[in-house]
Amino acid sequence: MRRGTSCRTLLLALVSCSSSSAPAQAVDAGAESGPPACTAQGPCTATSGTGTECVSTVRVKVVTSSGGPAASVPVFVCGTNVCSAPTSTASDGSLLMPICLDVAKPAIKIFDDPKWVPFASLLLGAGPSFDVSITVTPLPAGGSVLATGNNASGGVTLAVSGAPTFDLEHTTATSQVFRAASFPLAAFAGTGLDPGPTRVAFAWGLAPLNTKLAPPAKLSVPNAPSWPAGAAVDVLLDGTDTTTATPPAPWGTWGVVASAHVSADGSTIATDAASGLPEVAPVAFRLH
């Protein structure tokens, strides 16, 4: 789970903190009436030069990769300084969140592994109110606990040479299982994970989110776009955590973390010997 300087231990289900505001409460979008719970002139007090912006309300529509509504999906609004309380989508996949927080680099965050691919994606555009549509992709139902050695899921292999360090939320064997699923980048157009600006071609969601891998692990994925044998590839990570002094990738966006090449037979893309994946999170790929 994402934690900022004023929220050191936001655990999985029910805790929210802010230096200036009360916890956000979920409101079913279908039951909305009256004015928003807060405005830029209300509890949000961010001013120019503070590095934060007022986030008053966020309306979210979440659908599955098959196009149906995604009910009971926990959604957060997080920044590098604070997170809202987790709130869940209604039966039609909708959610209206009165956030009322001053947030640095505000992002939508889905954190529900082992069910859905977890990710963080910056809220783009002018606030303080935001409307976001998100597509969630299911993770595989089973697998083995991420451990030293070769870990495989859905055609993806992660070769771990050190002992993985799990995040605080992953305390059970079920939550520590390695899972991988490809997810549609087109669903993130207009968000911090928009594939256009970074030229990424395809992506995989990995869990358990935020697991630290030291030394970096060798990652191998199917060569989905059929790039030519020997082609040089950039591996990008979705920045989802800032508990380390120097996060491996920018929060809520794609950042290059490793180099890779297409195998001699053209079937896979694997990180180079001197490179690797430093943390478990969604990964994307583009030609170098």
Salt bridges, closest charged atoms under 4 A:
GLU32 OE1 - ARG59 NH2 2.71
ASP113 OD2 - HIS170 NE2 3.39
ASP131 OD1 - ARG59 NE 3.34
ASP167 OD1 - ARG3 NH2 3.17
GLU169 OE2 - ARG3 NH1 3.52
ASP234 OD2 - ARG286 NE 3.05
ASP234 OD1 - HIS288 ND1 2.70
ASP241 OD2 - ARG3 NH2 3.95
ASP241 OD2 - LYS212 NZ 3.27
ASP272 OD1 - HIS261 ND1 2.82
